[in-house]
Structures are given as C-alpha cells and as structure tokens.
Amino acid sequence: MDVITLAVGFVLMLALMFLSLPVAVAIIAVGGLGGYLTMGPPMLDLWGGVVWGTLNNSVMTAIPLFMLLGEILLRGGIADRMYDAMAAWLGRLPGGLLHTNIGTCTLFSATSGSSVATAATVGTIALPALQSRGYPVSASLGSLAAGGTLGILIPPSINLLVFGSLANVSVGQLFIAGIVPGILMVALFSLYIAVAHSGAGRSSAAVAMTWRERVSYLKYLVPPLVIFGVVMGGIYGGVTTPTEAAAVAVIVALGFVWHNGKLNFALLEACFRQAARTTGMVVLIITCAMLLNVTLAMLGATQAVTQWVSSLGLSTFALLALLVVFYLLLGMFMDAMSMLVLTVPIAVPVVVAVGVDPIWFGIFIIIMCEVALITPPVGMNLFVVQGIRTDGGSFSDVIWGALPYVFIMLGFTFLIMLWPDIVLWLPRTMSGGA
C-alpha cells in the first residue's frame, strides 16, 4: 500500500463526515470496504475477534464509569459550591471572576474527564454572575471555553483513556503525565488573564470577605479533591486499576450527593441515561477505529507511512512541528474525539519510530485536541458556551475571546517539544526512574 492510496482513503473519510455521516460510519465504510476488497471474506472473521477483544478490554469498562462520574457531579450540585469557593479565593486577583472560571474548570476537570461537560457546567453557573457584574462578554466566554478544554488533559480524562486503548500504552502513566502540563496550562491561562484583563476588576464580594469566611468555603472543595485522590491514589498506590478507581469514585460521588440531600431516583435516571448515550457513541467510534487499525496493519499502511517519513530526512522537531500544523488544520473541521481515533493508529508508530516517547506523544495529541475544541468553525466548546448564553449575542464574541488561549496552547506545545521532561518527569519519578 502506498502513501497516496492511504491519503485518498483519509480524505474520503473526511468527505463522508462533512456529508454529516456519523464518525463511526465513515470510519467503517472506508476501512471496512478497503479491507474486504483486499482480503475478501477472511477479513470478516478477523473483525469478529477484534470487536470481541475491544469490547472486553478492561480499559473500555472505565469509560462508562467516568462518564457516569461526570454526570453525577454535573447534576448533583457539587459544581455550584465549587464555583462559590473558588470565587472566594480567586476573585481577589486582577481579573476577578475570570480566574474563578479557570480555577473551577480545573477542579471540575479533575473529576469529570470531559471538556464539554466542564464548559457546560461551569458556564451555566458562571455566566449569570459575570453578566451581573459587567465583565467583558468576549473575555468571559473565552475563559469558559478555554477552561473547559482542561477536561481532556487533567486526569482522569476520557480522551487519555481512548488514546491509551488505541496506542496500547499505560493509562495510569498517561494520567500522571497530564498533571504537570495541566497545572502549567492553568498557570499560563491565569497569567494571561491577570495581564490582559486586569481592568475587569476584582470581585468586590471576595475582597470584602474575612479570612475566616474564605476558609469556611474550603469545605466545598473537599468533594473534587477527594474524588481526584481516590482515582489517582488508587491507581498509583497499586490498590485499583483505572476501572476499579472509576467505580470507587462513582460511589464516593454518590455519597457526596446524598450528603447534599440531592440523591433521588430522578437524578440517577438522568445520570445513567446520559452516561449510556455518550458511552455508546464513544465505544462505537473506538470499535470502528480498532477495525480500521486491523485493515491498516494488514495492508501495510503503517510501514509505508513510516518509510515515507524516514525518506524525508526530517528531524524529530521538524516532524512534530509539521504534525502541529496538520492537527491545527484538522481541528478546524473535526471534533477532538474523531481527530484522536482517526490519526492515532498511523501517527503513533511513525513518531515512535523516530524516538518519540508514546506517553509524551499522548499528551502532545491531547493538547492538539484541546486546541481543536476552541478552533472555529467546528470548535465544540465554542458552540457549548455560545449555547448557554441568554443575551443572544454574536458567535464571534466566543471566537475572539478564545483565540488568545489557542496561541497560549500552541506556544505551550512547542515548549514541551523543546523540553519533553515537562511531561515525562513525573511519570518517570513515580515509576522509580524506569
């Protein structure tokens, strides 16, 4: 199989998606047809084993559990109190409640694992407060859209789970690798707000609070911190697998919702229904991507691309820079999950062949997916934040507000390209330097 044939197949998949076909259908249509035309009926027998193996993978079981965890936190009233607590502490900084948006998104990301859920939840809580206090509309919307992207970088992350499954790398290592980049990204976002939006002013309510009052709000930060500790502590303490950690976290979250007096059958039904819908979509896409992987492997596509890239004589940095441009362009027209499942099977073997650590590349591609979430015209978080507005304003407000964060994330991507240890130091330390 040559590179041109592979490129034609990839373009055909994109064309099918632009025609509004579901992502899974587009993947299986091209991958399935190509495999069947090449190998005939034996390919169908091979697919049966792939589907069975994919759906029985223990990592796949963690996806519905983390989806359910996010829904419980979303509907259980925990996020509302988190925002109040973050406002009490961060509202005093230059830029006021814009910092609170980033801070709350960070904490919610550390429990939900979903960017869309993070942007929708925090946006619903924050926008009325921002509007009532006269914060700039574009800055408010941009901080919410960008803060929401942290949901797929800060562990636990659904996208990191998917990458780990597709690339066959440790989900636990990916989770721990996302912590330092996530914290640094938060710091850069807040630094930008403090410099560019200091005129937005501090929150007068936060400034007027006494230390005793602020300390009293810390109890509202206990649920997300406990849940994060349960997940990461369980995995790295060797007590639980990612799936078991997700199950324990769901039980803990239900305990907090019960303590708040909001646990009832209506809430559980809504959580389970939405988690099932989202899980069905994600698992179907992953299964189709695995079938595509088999077709690509049988046709020798990965080897062909690897040889072609090697023939170009590019340095590792130059290759990664080209991938940044590729993902930036792709992210303008494709959602993050589709981008992930379509490119990982080809990209991972190619970059590993030139000496790139697959754990590092997992964080790299997740950051590029973050950029895709706030890049027009198909940035999912842009639409989510625009959808929760009540003032009927222009979509361009969200785009211009989020654009500086795109440049921040791209700059950070080149930073980790120059110093890979920003990503790899903590996983290596946690694994004893191995």
N, C-alpha and C positions, 0 to 999 in steps of 0.2 A: 504493500500500500504506500503510495507517495503522499507527500505533504499537500499537494494541490487537491487530491481527492478528499483528504481529511478536511481541508479548508472549505471545500464545496459543501461537505456534509454539515459542517458547523454553521455556515451561512444559511443553509436550508433550514436548520433547526431554529435559527433566529427569525427567519422569514415566517415560519409556522407560528411562532409566538406572537409576532407582530400582527398576524391574522386572527389573533385572540384565541388560538387553541391553548388549552391548558398546558403548562410546562411539561407535565409527565407525558402527555400525549405526544407532544413534539419530540421529546427525547426518544420514546419507544418507537415512534414512527420512523425516524431516521436510523437509529441504532438497530432496531429490530429488522427493518427492511434490508439494511446493509448486510447484517449477519445472515439472514435467511437466503439472500441472493448469492452469498459467497459460499456458505456451507450446507445449505439445504436443511432438511428435517432434523439431522443430528443436533443442530443449534437449539431446537425447541427442547430436546431432552436436557441439554446443558442448562438452559434457562430455568427449568423446574428446580434444579438443585440450587441455583443462585438465589432464587426467590425464597426457597425454604431456609437457606443459610442466612440470608439477610434478615428475615423476619424473626429468626430465632437467636439473633445476636443479642447478647445481654446489654450492650450499649444502646440498642434500639429501645429496650424497655425503659430506659431512663428518660426518653423524650416525652412520652405522655405524662410521666410523673412531674417533670419540670414544667410542662405546660399547665398541669393542674395546680402546681405550687403558685405560678404566676397569677392564675385566675383567682385563687383563694385570697392572695394578698390584694389583688385589684378590687375585689368585691367585698372584702371583709373589713374595710375601714382603716386598715393599718397605714396605708399611704397618706391619708389625710393628716393623721397625727405626726407622721414623719415630716411632712412639709412644715407644720407648725413649729416643730422642734428645730429644724434646720433654719427656719426664718428667725428664730430667737437668737441663734448663734451667728449666722452668716449675714443677716440683714444689716448688721452694723458696718460691713465693709463697703468701700466705694463701689457703687453699682448695685448695692442693696439686694433686692429680691432676685435679681438676675443670678447672683451667686447661689441663692437658695434653690433656684431651678436646677443648676448643675449639681449641687450637693444632694438634693433629693433624688435626682435621676441616678446619681452614683449609688446611693444606698438601695434604691429600688432595683437597679441593675444587678446588684449583688445577691438578689433573691429571686428575681423573676426570670432572667435569662432571655428576655425578648425585648428588642428595641421598640417595636410597635406598641407593645403593652406599656413600656416605660414612658414613651412620648405621650400616649393617650391618657394614661393615669395621671401623671404629673401635670400635664397640660390642662386637664379638666379641673384640677384643684387650683393651679397657679393663675390661670388667665384672669378669672374674676378679680383676684387680689391685685394683679398687675394693672389691669384696666382701671380699677377704682382709685389707684394711687398715681395714675397718669404716667406710667412708664412708657417709653417709646415702643410703638407697636412692633416695628420690624425687629428691634433688639430683643424684645420679649419672645416673639415667635421663633427667632433664630436660635436663642439659647435653649428653648424647649426641644426643637427639632434636633439640634446637635447633641444636647444632653441625652436624649433618647437613644442615640446610636451606641452609647456606652453599654447598653443591654446585651450586645453580642460580643463584647470584649471582656468585660469584668465577669469573672466566673460566679456562679455557674452559667454557662452560655449554651443555648440550643445550637447555635451555629458552630461552636467549637466541638460539640458532640458530633454533629454531622461531619465536620472535617475529619475528626478522629476516626469515624467509621469508614469514610471514603478513602482516607490515606493510610489506614491501618497503623495509626500511632496512638500512644497512650493519652487517653482523655484526661487523666489526672495530671500528667505533665503539661498538657495544653492549658488546663485550668490554672495551674500555678504560674505558668508563663505569662498569662494575661494580667496578673496582678500589678506588677511594676509598670508596664505600659499603660494600664488603665489609670493608675494613680497619677502618672506623669501627664497623661492626656487631660485629666481633670484639672491639674495644676496649670497647664497651659491655657485651658479654657477660662479659668478664673483670672489668670494674669491678663488675658486679653480684655475681659470684662472690666477689670479694675483700671486698665489704661484707657480703653476706648469708650467706656460708658460710666466713668466716674461721675459725670454730670447727672446721671439718673438719680443719684442721691441715696443716702442710707435710709433704711426703714425707720421711721420715727418711733414706731412701737418697739422695735428691737433696741433702739438707742435708749429709750426710757426705762427698759427693764433693769431690775437689780440683778446682781449675781445670783441671789437665792432664787429668783423667778426663772432665770435661764437654766439653772441647774435642775429645777423641777421639771423642765421639759425633756431632760435626758432620758427619762423613763420611756418616752415614745420611740426612742432609737433602739431599745432593747430587742424587740422582735426581729428586725432585719439583721442585727449583729449576731443574735443567737442562731438564726437560720443559716447565715453565712458560716458561722463557726461549726455548726453541725455538718454542713456539706463538706467544707474544706478540711476540718479537723478529722472527720470520719474517714475521708479518703486517704489523707496523708498520715493519719495515725495507724493505718493498716486495719482499721476496725470494719470499714464498709467499702463496698465497691461503689462506683458512681450511681448505679441504680439503687442500691440499698440506701445510700446517703440521700437520694432524692425522696425515697419513700419515708424515711425518718423525718425529713424536712417538711413533708406534707402533713404528717401527724403533728409536728410541733406547731406549724402554721395554724392548723385547725384548733389547737389548744389556745393559741393567742386570740383567734377569732371568737372562740367560745367565751374566753375571759372578757372580751369586749361586749358580750351579750348579743352578737350578731349571727351566731351559728343557728341556722334553721334549714329545713328541707328545701325551701325555695332557693336559698343561696347555693346549697350543694348541687341542686339540679342544674342551675345556671352554670356553675363552675364545670361540672362534668360534661355537660353538653358542648360548651365552647372548647374545652380541652380536647374532647373527642373529635370535633370538627377540624381543629388545627392540626392535631396529631395525624389524622387520616390524610390530610393534604401533604404534610411533610414526609410521612413514611412512604406514601405512594411515589413521591418525587425521588426519594432516596433509592427505593427499589428499582425504579426505571433507570436511575443513574448507574446502579450496580450492573444491570443488564447491558447498558451501554459500555461499561468498563470491560465486560467479557468480550463483547464484539470487537472493541478496540484492541484488546490483547490478542485475540485470535487472528486479527488482520495485520498485526504487527505495527499498529499506528504509533504506539509509544516509542518503539525503537526507531521508527522513521523520523519522528519529530526530534528525538534526541540526537540522532546522527546529523540531521539538518542543522540544528542549533550548534553542534560542535564544529561543523564545517564553516560556520560564520566567523569563528575565531574571536568571539566576544568575551570580554572579561565578565566575571561574576557580577560586578557592579553594573556594567552596561546592560547585561541581560535583565537584571532586576529593574533597572530604570525603564527598559522597554516594556516590561510587564506592568509597571506603574501606569504608563501611557495607555497600554491595552486595557487594563481594568478601569481606568478613568473613563475611557470612551465607552466601554461595555456597560459601565454602571449608569451611563446617561439613558440607556434604553432597556435595562433589565433590572429586576429586583435582586436583592442580595442573595437569597437562597438559590435562585435559578443560576446566578453567576457562580456560586460556590459549586453546585453539583455538576455543572457543565464543564468547568475548567480544571477542577482538582485532578481528575483521572489523567489528564495529559500533562498538566503543569508540574505536579509533584515529582514524577520520575525524571523530568527534564532538569529541574533545579537540583534535585538530589545528585544527579549525575555530574553536576559541576561543583559539588561540595557544599551545597546549602543544607543546613540542618532542617529536617522536616518540621520540628517543633517551632523553630523560628519562622519558617515559611507559613505555618498555620496562623501565627499572629499577624504576619505581613498581609496575608489574604483577607483576614478578618477586618483589618484596618481599611483595606480597599473596599470591602463590603460596607463598612461604616460610611465611607465617602459616597458610595452608591446610594445610600439611604437618604442623603440630603443633596443629591445632584439632580437638577432638573434635566429632562422633563418627567422622569419616572422615579423620582426620589420618594420612597414610601412614607418616610417620616414627614416630608413636606406636606403631603396630602392629609396625613393624620392630624397634624397641627392645624392646618387650614380648616379641616372638617369640624374641629371643636370650637372654632371661633363663633361668636354671636353677633359681631358687628358688621358682618357681610363685606369685609374688606377685600382688597385685591390679593390674588395669589402671589403677586410679585413681592409683597411685603415679606412673606416667608422666605422666598428665594434670596432676596438681598440680605435678610437677617442671618441666613445660614451660610452664605458664601464665605465670610471670613473664617469660619470653622473648617470649611473644606481646605483652605490654604494651610491652616494650622495642622490638620491631619496629614496633608501631603508633606509638609515640612518635617513632621514627626516620622513619617515613613522613611524619608531619606536619612534621618538621624539614626534610626535603628539599622539602616543599611550600612552606615559608617561604623557604628558601634553595636554589633549584634548582641553583645553581653547585656545590653539593656533588657533584652528579652530572655537571654539564656542564663544569666547569673543566678537567679532564684531557683529555677528547676535544677541546675547543677548543684547548688548548695543544698537543696532539700534532699537530693539523691546521693549526697555524700561526695560530690565532685566527680561522679562517674560520668 
